[in-house]
Amino acid sequence: MSQVSSHVKPSEHNAPHLVPQAVPVAEAYFSPQLLRELASIRDAALRDDYTYQQLAHLTENIGPRISGSPQSQAAVEYVAEELRKLGLEVRLEQVKAPHWVRGTENADLVEFPGQAPGTTQKVVLTALGGSTSTPAGGITTDVVVVKSFDELNARGREQVAGKIVLFNVPFDKEKAANGLAMEAYGEAVIYRGNGAKAAAQLGAAASLIRSVGSADFRLPHTGWSAAAGIPAGAVAVEDADLIAHLAAQGRVRMHLTLTPQLLPDVTSYNVVGDLKGSEHPEQIVIVSGHLDSWDLGTGAIDDGAGFAVAMETAHVLQQLHLRPKRTLRVIAWMDEENGGRGHDAYAKDEQAEFSNHVAAIESDSGAGHPLGFDAKITSIAVPLLQPLQNILKSFGANVIKLTNDSPGADIAPLAKAGVPAFGILQDARTYFYYHHTAADTLDKVVPAQLRENAAAMAVMGYALASMAQPLPR
């Protein structure tokens, strides 16, 4: 990253438009002792298997952890006990979590151009979170294929009412392959979030989307959809293409059965563990990931890895007998996937203390090689982090990329309040192959890359909790 040269003319020192000399200012934030401690944290985390062991237990012993499930409660209890073993002061913060359960998921094309007599074609699909149910025997009706909200609206109620709408919006695989996977996801996921609602407003009987993902393995990708009062699902990419090709030739009818249920809310919890600061215990730095997952896979990359990485921050400090100046708070968020009630509860409970929150870090982009951090911070804070970037440079995790949006869903209330917010910036080129699918399992995680993520989180977390002064807001 660029720095302001230290060789400036005397008259320039007081020029208001100049950034202060980066290296001397940064050195004032990072003592030689702190730099040595950060290097030791990095090295210890890069050779520690604790993160992987925790992730293995969460995914394989406990399993999928959708909010409201017995597995999510087991994960809460397990994580709370593990954090207590690390010497943290642990509390469970109550969250009223949604309890949505998946039912039967079947679809067949029962009428289409060129159909051989007496045959149908199976469609691979899954229900979206928040979907309501068809009758137990399903529905049979025409399919209307659209490529955008504008096209849906142009069709109008006359062509949509009583039919199944399929939003056939491709995920931009070219962007993903070239390092812009999150941007590609943002463009496509709006149809998952709002497609059913838009279709319902025109009287549709059900809404389907082309799965939001970047690989064609005939895997449907689930995810949250805004409540619309109609069944909502995601079809595998190959099946979306099939339906679109047939619909271009003539009439297509589908028999669709989706029978999820939305049960009463259950009491769940954020797990909050504090390693109290030695000098400023009232000041808080958060390291975090969400504990819940979708139910098709076991939530390894989304987001078991993210929270296991946060656990490692506490573990490595215990190993090295280090205590930060400020309180390091480890949070396992509940219900990131199905509405975000965990971060809503935290914001409500801690609003009065937001001024004492020095920084917040979240990992929720998988377990690929870390490149650095997305950061919602003031530009004058960037050069202050140069010594930390030097520590992370040895394994290529030293980028600080400024963003206008929160770099994590669960720390968004904090970022909105002006708290410096960081999200691990990861190589996500293959993340959306498996995201929200049955293939989100432990084998997709490369242990060496998971250790790199743990090192990045631990170094950043300890640095922010031990710098001479907090980052400016």
BELHUGI-V664598 format. One record per pair of residues at least 12 apart in sequence whose ideal C-beta (glycine too) atoms are under 10 Angstrom apart, sorted by the first residue. I is the first residue (numbers start at 1). J is the second residue. If there is no record, write none. Layout:
# BELHUGI-V664598
I,J  I,J
This chain:
# BELHUGI-V664598
1,22  1,372  1,382  1,383  1,385  1,386  1,389  1,398  1,399  1,400  2,19  2,22  2,382  2,383  3,19  3,21  3,22  3,23  3,26  3,382  3,383  3,386  4,18  4,19  4,20  4,21  4,22  4,23  4,25  4,383  5,21  5,22  5,23  6,21  6,22  6,23  6,24  7,21  8,21  19,379  19,380  19,382  19,383  20,380  20,383  20,384  21,383  22,382  22,383  22,384  22,385  22,386  23,383  23,386  23,387  25,380  25,383  25,384  25,386  26,382  26,383  26,384  26,385  26,386  26,387  26,388  26,389  26,390  26,467  27,384  27,386  27,387  27,468  28,384  28,467  28,468  28,469  29,381  29,384  29,385  29,386  29,387  29,388  29,463  29,466  29,467  29,468  29,469  29,470  29,471  30,384  30,385  30,386  30,387  30,388  30,390  30,391  30,463  30,466  30,467  30,468  31,387  31,466  31,467  31,468  32,387  33,466  34,324  34,325  34,387  34,388  34,391  34,462  34,463  34,466  34,467  34,468  35,387  35,388  35,390  35,391  35,463  36,391  37,317  37,320  37,322  37,324  37,391  37,459  37,462  37,463  37,466  38,322  38,387  38,388  38,390  38,391  38,392  38,458  38,459  38,460  38,462  38,463  38,466  39,390  39,391  39,394  39,459  40,316  40,319  40,320  40,322  40,459  40,462  41,312  41,313  41,316  41,317  41,319  41,320  41,322  41,391  41,454  41,455  41,458  41,459  41,460  41,461  41,462  41,463  42,316  42,391  42,392  42,394  42,395  42,397  42,452  42,454  42,455  42,456  42,458  42,459  42,462  43,316  43,320  43,391  43,394  43,455  44,312  44,315  44,316  44,317  44,319  44,320  44,322  44,454  44,455  44,458  45,309  45,312  45,313  45,315  45,316  45,319  45,320  45,451  45,452  45,453  45,454  45,455  45,456  45,457  45,458  45,459  46,316  46,394  46,395  46,448  46,451  46,452  46,454  46,455  46,456  46,458  47,451  47,455  48,312  48,315  48,316  48,319  48,451  48,454  48,455  48,458  49,312  49,447  49,450  49,451  50,82  50,86  50,308  50,311  50,312  50,314  50,315  50,316  50,318  50,319  50,451  50,454  51,305  51,307  51,308  51,309  51,310  51,311  51,312  51,313  51,315  51,316  51,367  51,445  51,447  51,450  51,451  51,453  51,454  51,455  51,457  51,458  52,305  52,308  52,312  52,367  52,442  52,445  52,446  52,447  52,448  52,450  52,451  52,454  53,308  53,311  53,315  54,78  54,79  54,82  54,304  54,305  54,307  54,308  54,309  54,310  54,311  54,312  54,315  54,454  55,298  55,299  55,300  55,301  55,304  55,305  55,306  55,307  55,308  55,309  55,311  55,312  55,367  55,442  55,445  55,447  55,450  56,300  56,304  56,308  56,442  56,445  56,447  57,75  57,78  57,79  57,82  57,304  57,308  58,71  58,74  58,75  58,78  58,79  58,82  58,291  58,293  58,298  58,299  58,300  58,303  58,304  58,305  58,307  58,308  58,311  58,332  58,442  59,75  59,293  59,297  59,298  59,299  59,300  59,301  59,304  59,305  59,308  59,440  59,441  59,442  59,443  59,445  60,298  60,300  60,304  60,441  60,442  61,74  61,75  61,78  61,298  62,74  62,75  62,77  62,78  62,79  62,291  62,293  62,298  62,299  62,304  63,75  63,293  63,295  63,297  63,298  63,299  64,292  64,293  64,294  64,295  64,296  64,297  64,298  64,299  64,304  64,438  64,440  64,441  65,290  65,291  65,292  65,293  65,294  65,295  65,298  65,299  65,303  65,304  65,334  65,337  66,97  66,98  66,99  66,100  66,101  66,102  66,129  66,222  66,292  66,293  66,294  66,295  66,296  66,299  66,335  66,337  66,338  67,95  67,96  67,97  67,98  67,99  67,100  67,129  67,265  67,266  67,268  67,290  67,291  67,292  67,293  67,294  67,295  67,334  67,335  67,336  67,337  67,338  67,339  67,341  67,342  68,96  68,97  68,98  68,99  68,100  68,101  68,262  68,263  68,264  68,265  68,266  68,267  68,268  68,292  68,334  68,335  68,338  69,97  69,99  69,100  69,101  69,266  69,268  69,292  69,293  69,295  71,292  71,293  71,295  71,298  71,299  72,97  72,99  72,266  72,268  72,269  72,291  72,292  72,293  72,295  72,299  72,334  72,335  73,97  73,266  73,267  73,268  73,269  73,334  75,268  75,271  75,291  75,292  75,293  75,299  75,304  75,307  75,332  75,334  76,92  76,95  76,268  76,269  76,270  76,271  76,291  76,292  76,332  76,334  77,92  77,269  77,271  78,271  78,291  78,332  79,92  79,269  79,271  79,273  79,291  79,307  79,308  79,310  79,311  79,330  79,332  80,92  80,269  80,271  80,272  80,273  80,332  81,271  82,271  82,273  82,311  82,314  82,315  82,330  82,332  83,271  83,272  83,273  83,274  83,275  83,310  83,311  83,314  83,315  83,330  83,332  84,273  85,314  85,315  85,318  86,273  86,275  86,311  86,312  86,313  86,314  86,315  86,316  86,317  86,318  86,319  86,330  87,273  87,275  87,276  87,314  87,317  87,318  87,323  88,271  88,272  88,273  88,274  88,275  88,276  88,311  88,314  88,318  88,327  88,328  88,329  88,330  89,272  89,273  89,274  89,275  89,276  89,327  89,329  90,271  90,272  90,273  90,274  90,330  91,269  91,270  91,271  91,272  91,273  91,274  92,267  92,268  92,269  92,270  92,271  92,272  92,332  92,334  93,268  93,269  93,270  93,271  93,272  93,331  93,333  93,334  93,342  93,345  93,346  93,348  93,349  93,350  94,267  94,268  94,269  94,270  94,334  94,345  94,349  95,265  95,266  95,267  95,268  95,269  95,270  95,292  95,333  95,334  95,335  95,340  95,341  95,342  95,343  95,344  95,345  95,346  96,264  96,265  96,266  96,267  96,268  96,335  96,341  96,344  96,345  97,265  97,266  97,267  97,268  97,269  97,292  97,334  97,335  97,338  97,339  97,341  97,342  97,345  98,129  98,130  98,224  98,262  98,263  98,264  98,265  98,266  98,268  98,335  98,337  98,338  98,339  98,341  99,261  99,262  99,263  99,264  99,265  99,266  99,268  99,338  100,127  100,128  100,129  100,130  100,131  100,224  100,260  100,261  100,262  100,263  100,295  100,338  100,339  101,127  101,259  101,260  101,261  101,262  101,263  101,295  102,126  102,127  102,129  102,131  102,222  102,258  102,259  102,260  102,261  102,294  102,295  102,296  103,127  103,131  103,133  103,134  103,136  103,257  103,258  103,259  103,260  103,261  104,127  104,133  104,134  104,136  104,138  104,257  104,258  104,259  104,260  105,124  105,125  105,126  105,127  105,131  105,220  105,222  105,233  105,256  105,257  105,258  105,259  105,260  106,122  106,123  106,124  106,125  106,134  106,138  106,255  106,256  106,257  106,258  106,259  107,120  107,121  107,122  107,123  107,124  107,125  107,138  107,143  107,164  107,206  107,208  107,233  107,235  107,239  107,243  107,254  107,255  107,256  107,257  107,258  108,120  108,121  108,122  108,123  108,138  108,140  108,253  108,254  108,255  108,256  108,257  109,121  109,122  109,123  109,143  109,239  109,242  109,243  109,246  109,252  109,253  109,254  109,255  110,140  110,141  110,252  110,253  110,254  110,255  111,140  111,142  111,143  111,246  111,250  111,251  111,252  111,253  111,254  111,255  112,143  112,242  112,243  112,245  112,246  112,247  112,249  112,250  112,251  112,252  112,253  112,254  113,245  113,246  113,247  113,248  113,249  113,250  113,251  113,252  114,246  114,249  114,250  115,246  115,252  120,253  120,254  120,255  121,239  121,242  121,243  121,246  121,252  121,254  122,239  123,143  123,166  123,208  123,220  123,233  123,235  123,236  123,238  123,239  123,240  123,242  123,243  123,254  123,255  123,256  124,211  124,218  124,219  124,220  124,234  124,235  124,236  124,237  124,238  124,239  124,240  124,242  125,208  125,209  125,211  125,220  125,222  125,233  125,234  125,235  125,236  125,239  125,240  125,254  125,256  125,258  126,211  126,219  126,220  126,221  126,222  126,223  126,233  126,234  126,235  126,236  126,258  126,260  126,294  126,295  126,296  126,436  126,437  126,438  127,220  127,222  127,225  127,231  127,232  127,233  127,234  127,258  127,259  127,260  128,192  128,193  128,195  128,196  128,207  128,208  128,209  128,220  128,221  128,222  128,223  128,224  128,225  128,226  128,228  128,231  128,232  128,233  128,234  128,258  128,260  128,436  129,192  129,222  129,223  129,224  129,225  129,226  129,227  129,232  129,260  129,262  129,294  129,295  129,337  129,338  129,339  129,436  130,193  130,196  130,197  130,223  130,224  130,225  130,226  130,227  130,228  130,232  130,260  130,262  130,338  130,339  131,196  131,206  131,207  131,222  131,225  131,227  131,228  131,229  131,230  131,231  131,232  131,233  131,234  131,258  131,259  131,260  131,261  131,262  132,196  132,200  132,206  132,227  132,228  132,229  132,230  132,231  132,232  132,258  132,259  132,260  132,261  132,262  133,230  133,231  133,257  133,258  133,259  133,260  133,261  133,262  134,205  134,206  134,230  134,231  134,233  134,255  134,256  134,257  134,258  134,259  134,260  135,231  135,257  135,259  136,257  136,259  137,255  137,257  137,259  138,206  138,231  138,254  138,255  138,256  138,257  138,258  138,259  139,162  139,164  139,205  139,206  139,231  139,254  139,255  139,256  139,257  139,258  140,164  140,205  140,253  140,254  140,255  140,256  140,257  141,162  141,163  141,164  141,204  141,205  141,206  141,253  141,254  141,255  141,256  142,159  142,160  142,162  142,163  142,164  142,205  142,247  142,251  142,252  142,253  142,254  143,163  143,164  143,165  143,166  143,206  143,208  143,243  143,244  143,246  143,247  143,251  143,252  143,253  143,254  143,256  144,159  144,160  144,161  144,163  144,164  144,165  144,166  144,167  144,199  144,202  144,204  144,247  144,252  145,164  145,165  145,166  145,167  145,168  145,208  145,210  145,240  145,243  145,244  145,245  145,246  145,247  145,248  145,252  146,159  146,160  146,165  146,166  146,167  146,168  146,169  146,191  146,195  146,198  146,199  146,244  147,166  147,167  147,168  147,169  147,170  147,191  147,210  147,244  148,167  148,168  148,169  148,191  149,167  149,169  149,190  149,191  149,194  149,195  149,198  149,199  151,167  151,168  152,165  152,167  152,191  152,195  152,198  152,199  152,201  152,202  152,204  152,207  153,198  153,201  153,202  155,202  156,202  156,203  157,201  157,202  157,203  157,204  158,202  158,203  159,202  160,198  160,199  160,200  160,201  160,202  160,203  160,204  160,205  161,202  161,203  161,204  161,205  162,203  162,204  162,205  162,206  163,199  163,202  163,203  163,204  163,205  163,206  163,253  163,254  164,199  164,204  164,205  164,206  164,207  164,208  164,230  164,231  164,233  164,243  164,252  164,253  164,254  164,255  164,256  165,195  165,196  165,198  165,199  165,200  165,202  165,204  165,205  165,206  165,207  165,208  165,209  165,230  165,232  166,195  166,199  166,206  166,207  166,208  166,209  166,210  166,233  166,235  166,239  166,240  166,243  166,244  166,247  166,252  166,254  167,188  167,190  167,191  167,192  167,194  167,195  167,196  167,198  167,199  167,207  167,208  167,209  167,210  167,234  167,235  167,240  168,191  168,208  168,209  168,210  168,235  168,237  168,240  168,241  168,243  168,244  168,247  169,187  169,188  169,189  169,190  169,191  169,192  169,195  169,209  169,210  169,212  169,240  170,184  170,187  170,188  170,210  170,212  170,214  170,237  170,240  170,241  171,184  171,185  171,187  171,188  171,189  171,210  171,211  171,212  171,213  171,214  171,215  171,221  171,237  171,432  172,184  172,185  172,187  172,188  172,214  173,213  173,214  173,215  173,216  173,237  173,429  173,432  174,214  175,187  175,214  176,213  176,214  176,215  176,428  176,429  176,430  176,431  176,432  176,433  177,214  177,429  177,430  178,429  179,371  179,427  179,428  179,429  180,428  180,429  181,214  181,365  181,366  181,368  181,426  181,427  181,428  181,429  181,430  181,431  181,432  181,433  181,435  182,365  182,374  182,423  182,425  182,426  182,428  182,431  182,432  184,212  184,213  184,214  184,428  184,432  185,212  185,213  185,214  185,365  185,428  185,431  185,432  185,435  186,212  186,405  187,212  188,209  188,210  188,211  188,212  188,213  188,214  188,221  188,432  189,209  189,212  189,221  189,223  189,224  189,432  190,212  191,207  191,209  191,210  191,212  191,225  191,234  192,207  192,209  192,210  192,211  192,212  192,221  192,222  192,223  192,224  192,225  192,226  192,232  192,234  192,436  193,209  193,212  193,223  193,224  193,225  193,226  194,207  194,225  194,226  194,228  195,207  195,208  195,209  195,210  195,225  195,226  195,228  195,232  195,234  196,208  196,209  196,225  196,226  196,227  196,228  196,229  196,230  196,231  196,232  196,233  197,225  197,226  197,227  197,228  197,229  197,230  197,232  198,226  198,228  199,228  199,230  199,232  200,226  200,227  200,228  200,229  200,230  200,232  201,228  203,230  204,228  204,230  204,231  204,232  205,230  205,231  205,256  206,228  206,230  206,231  206,232  206,233  206,254  206,256  206,258  207,225  207,228  207,230  207,231  207,232  207,233  207,234  208,220  208,231  208,232  208,233  208,234  208,235  208,239  208,240  208,243  208,254  208,256  208,258  209,221  209,223  209,225  209,232  209,233  209,234  209,235  209,240  210,234  210,235  210,236  210,237  210,238  210,239  210,240  210,241  210,243  210,244  211,223  211,233  211,234  211,235  211,236  211,237  211,238  211,239  211,240  211,432  211,435  211,436  211,437  212,234  212,237  212,432  212,435  212,436  213,234  213,236  213,237  213,431  213,432  213,433  213,434  213,435  213,436  213,437  214,237  214,428  214,429  214,430  214,431  214,432  214,433  214,434  214,435  215,237  215,430  215,432  215,433  215,434  215,435  215,437  215,439  216,236  216,237  216,238  216,241  216,433  217,236  217,237  217,238  217,433  217,434  217,437  217,438  217,439  218,235  218,236  218,237  218,238  218,239  219,234  219,236  219,237  219,238  219,296  219,297  219,433  219,434  219,435  219,436  219,437  219,438  219,439  219,440  220,233  220,234  220,235  220,236  220,237  220,239  220,240  220,296  220,436  220,437  220,438  221,234  221,235  221,236  221,237  221,294  221,296  221,432  221,433  221,434  221,435  221,436  221,437  221,438  221,439  221,440  222,234  222,294  222,295  222,296  222,297  222,337  222,435  222,436  222,437  222,438  223,294  223,302  223,337  223,338  223,435  223,436  224,294  224,336  224,337  224,338  224,339  224,340  224,436  226,339  227,262  227,339  230,258  231,256  231,257  231,258  231,259  231,260  232,258  232,260  233,256  233,258  233,260  234,436  234,437  235,254  236,437  265,341  268,291  268,292  268,334  268,335  268,341  268,342  268,345  269,291  269,332  269,334  269,342  269,345  270,288  270,290  270,291  270,331  270,332  270,333  270,334  270,335  270,341  270,342  270,343  270,345  270,346  270,349  270,410  271,288  271,291  271,307  271,330  271,331  271,332  271,333  271,334  271,342  272,286  272,288  272,329  272,330  272,331  272,332  272,333  272,346  272,349  272,350  273,287  273,310  273,311  273,314  273,328  273,329  273,330  273,331  273,332  274,314  274,327  274,328  274,329  274,330  274,331  275,287  275,313  275,314  275,317  275,318  275,322  275,323  275,324  275,326  275,327  275,328  275,329  275,330  275,461  275,462  275,465  276,323  276,324  276,326  276,327  276,328  276,329  277,323  277,324  277,325  277,326  277,327  277,328  277,329  277,358  277,465  277,466  278,322  278,323  278,324  278,325  278,326  278,327  278,465  278,466  279,323  279,324  279,325  279,326  279,466  280,324  280,325  280,326  280,327  280,356  280,358  280,465  280,466  280,470  281,324  281,325  281,326  281,327  281,356  282,326  282,327  282,353  282,356  283,324  283,325  283,326  283,327  283,353  283,355  283,356  283,357  283,358  283,359  283,464  283,465  283,470  284,326  284,327  284,328  284,329  284,350  284,353  284,354  284,356  284,357  284,358  284,359  284,360  284,414  284,419  284,465  285,313  285,324  285,325  285,326  285,327  285,328  285,329  285,357  285,358  285,359  285,360  285,361  285,419  285,420  285,422  285,460  285,461  285,462  285,463  285,464  285,465  285,466  285,467  285,470  286,310  286,327  286,328  286,329  286,330  286,331  286,346  286,357  286,358  286,359  286,360  286,361  286,362  286,408  286,410  286,411  286,414  286,419  286,421  286,422  286,461  286,464  286,465  287,307  287,309  287,310  287,311  287,312  287,313  287,314  287,328  287,329  287,330  287,331  287,359  287,360  287,361  287,362  287,363  287,422  287,457  287,458  287,460  287,461  287,462  287,464  287,465  288,303  288,306  288,307  288,309  288,310  288,313  288,329  288,330  288,331  288,332  288,333  288,342  288,343  288,346  288,360  288,361  288,362  288,363  288,364  288,408  288,410  288,411  288,457  288,461  289,302  289,303  289,304  289,305  289,306  289,307  289,308  289,309  289,310  289,311  289,330  289,331  289,332  289,333  289,336  289,361  289,362  289,363  289,364  289,408  289,410  289,424  289,457  290,302  290,303  290,304  290,306  290,307  290,310  290,331  290,332  290,333  290,334  290,335  290,336  290,337  290,340  290,342  290,343  290,362  290,363  290,364  290,408  290,409  290,410  291,303  291,304  291,306  291,307  291,331  291,332  291,333  291,334  291,335  291,336  291,342  292,304  292,307  292,332  292,333  292,334  292,335  292,336  292,337  292,338  292,342  293,336  293,337  293,436  293,440  294,337  294,338  294,435  294,436  294,437  294,438  294,440  295,337  295,436  295,438  296,436  296,437  296,438  296,439  296,440  296,441  297,434  297,435  297,436  297,437  297,438  297,439  297,440  297,441  297,442  297,444  298,438  298,439  298,440  298,441  298,442  299,337  299,436  299,440  299,441  299,442  300,366  300,367  300,434  300,439  300,440  300,441  300,442  300,443  300,444  300,445  300,450  301,364  301,365  301,366  301,367  301,368  301,426  301,428  301,430  301,431  301,432  301,433  301,434  301,435  301,436  301,439  301,440  301,441  301,442  301,444  301,445  301,450  302,336  302,337  302,364  302,365  302,366  302,367  302,431  302,434  302,435  302,436  302,437  302,440  303,332  303,333  303,336  303,337  303,362  303,363  303,364  303,365  303,366  303,367  303,408  303,409  303,410  303,440  304,367  304,440  304,441  304,442  304,445  305,363  305,364  305,365  305,366  305,367  305,368  305,424  305,426  305,442  305,444  305,445  305,449  305,450  305,453  305,454  306,332  306,333  306,336  306,362  306,363  306,364  306,365  306,366  306,367  306,408  306,410  306,423  306,424  306,426  306,453  306,457  307,330  307,331  307,332  307,333  307,362  307,363  307,364  308,332  308,363  308,367  308,445  308,450  308,453  308,454  308,457  309,361  309,363  309,367  309,370  309,424  309,450  309,451  309,452  309,453  309,454  309,455  309,456  309,457  309,458  309,461  310,328  310,329  310,330  310,331  310,332  310,333  310,361  310,362  310,363  310,453  310,454  310,457  310,458  310,461  311,330  311,332  311,454  311,457  312,330  312,450  312,451  312,453  312,454  312,455  312,457  312,458  312,461  313,328  313,330  313,361  313,454  313,455  313,457  313,458  313,459  313,460  313,461  313,462  313,465  314,328  314,329  314,330  314,458  314,461  315,330  315,454  315,458  316,454  316,455  316,457  316,458  316,459  316,461  316,462  317,458  317,461  317,462  317,465  320,458  320,462  322,462  322,466  323,462  323,465  323,466  324,461  324,462  324,463  324,464  324,465  324,466  324,467  325,462  325,465  325,466  325,467  325,468  325,470  326,356  326,357  326,358  326,359  326,462  326,464  326,465  326,466  326,467  326,470  327,356  327,357  327,358  327,465  328,458  328,461  328,462  328,464  328,465  328,466  329,350  329,357  329,360  329,461  329,465  330,461  331,343  331,346  331,360  331,361  331,362  331,410  331,411  332,410  333,345  333,346  333,362  333,364  333,408  333,409  333,410  333,411  334,346  334,410  335,410  336,362  336,364  336,408  336,409  336,410  337,409  337,436  340,409  340,410  340,412  340,413  342,409  342,410  343,362  343,406  343,408  343,409  343,410  343,411  343,412  343,413  343,414  344,410  344,413  346,410  346,411  346,413  346,414  347,410  347,411  347,412  347,413  347,414  347,416  347,417  348,413  350,413  350,414  351,413  351,417  354,413  354,414  354,416  354,417  354,418  354,419  355,417  355,418  355,419  355,473  356,419  356,470  357,411  357,414  357,417  357,418  357,419  357,420  357,421  357,470  358,419  358,420  358,464  358,465  358,467  358,469  358,470  358,471  358,473  359,375  359,377  359,381  359,411  359,414  359,419  359,420  359,421  359,422  359,460  359,461  359,463  359,464  359,465  359,467  359,470  359,471  359,473  360,376  360,406  360,407  360,408  360,410  360,411  360,412  360,413  360,414  360,415  360,417  360,419  360,420  360,421  360,422  360,423  360,461  360,464  361,373  361,375  361,407  361,408  361,411  361,420  361,421  361,422  361,423  361,424  361,456  361,457  361,460  361,461  361,464  362,374  362,406  362,407  362,408  362,409  362,410  362,411  362,412  362,414  362,415  362,421  362,422  362,423  362,424  362,457  363,407  363,408  363,422  363,423  363,424  363,426  363,453  363,454  363,456  363,457  364,407  364,408  364,409  364,410  364,411  364,423  364,424  364,426  365,407  365,408  365,423  365,424  365,425  365,426  365,427  365,428  365,431  365,435  365,453  366,424  366,426  366,427  366,428  366,430  366,431  366,432  366,434  366,435  366,440  366,444  366,445  366,449  366,450  366,453  367,424  367,426  367,427  367,431  367,442  367,444  367,445  367,446  367,447  367,449  367,450  367,451  367,452  367,453  367,454  368,424  368,425  368,426  368,427  368,428  368,429  368,430  368,431  368,444  368,445  368,446  368,449  368,450  368,452  368,453  369,395  369,396  369,397  369,426  369,427  369,428  369,429  369,446  369,448  369,449  369,450  369,452  369,453  369,456  370,392  370,395  370,396  370,397  370,398  370,399  370,424  370,425  370,426  370,427  370,449  370,450  370,452  370,453  370,454  370,455  370,456  370,457  371,392  371,396  371,397  371,398  371,399  371,401  371,424  371,425  371,426  371,427  371,428  371,452  371,456  372,385  372,389  372,392  372,393  372,396  372,397  372,398  372,399  372,400  372,401  372,422  372,424  372,425  372,426  372,456  372,460  373,385  373,388  373,389  373,392  373,397  373,398  373,399  373,400  373,401  373,402  373,403  373,407  373,421  373,422  373,423  373,424  373,425  373,456  373,457  373,460  374,399  374,400  374,401  374,402  374,403  374,405  374,406  374,407  374,408  374,421  374,422  374,423  374,424  374,425  374,426  375,399  375,400  375,401  375,402  375,403  375,407  375,415  375,420  375,421  375,422  375,423  375,425  375,460  375,471  376,402  376,403  376,404  376,405  376,406  376,407  376,408  376,411  376,412  376,414  376,415  376,416  376,418  376,419  376,420  376,421  376,422  376,423  377,400  377,402  377,403  377,407  377,415  377,418  377,419  377,420  377,421  377,422  377,471  377,472  377,473  378,402  378,418  378,420  378,471  378,472  378,473  379,402  380,471  380,472  381,400  381,402  381,420  381,470  381,471  381,472  381,473  382,400  382,401  382,402  382,471  383,400  384,467  384,469  384,471  384,472  385,398  385,400  385,422  385,460  385,463  385,464  385,467  385,471  386,398  386,400  387,463  387,467  388,400  388,459  388,460  388,462  388,463  388,464  388,467  389,459  389,460  391,455  391,456  391,459  391,460  391,463  392,452  392,455  392,456  392,459  392,460  392,463  394,455  395,448  395,449  395,451  395,452  395,455  395,456  396,427  396,452  396,456  397,424  397,425  397,426  397,452  397,453  397,455  397,456  397,457  397,459  397,460  398,456  399,425  400,422  400,425  400,460  401,423  401,425  403,415  403,421  403,422  403,423  403,425  405,421  405,423  406,419  406,421  406,423  407,421  407,422  407,423  407,424  407,425  408,421  408,422  408,423  408,424  409,423  411,423  417,473  418,473  419,470  419,471  419,473  420,464  420,470  420,471  420,472  420,473  422,456  422,457  422,460  422,461  422,464  422,471  424,452  424,453  424,454  424,456  424,457  424,460  425,456  426,449  426,452  426,453  426,456  427,449  430,444  431,444
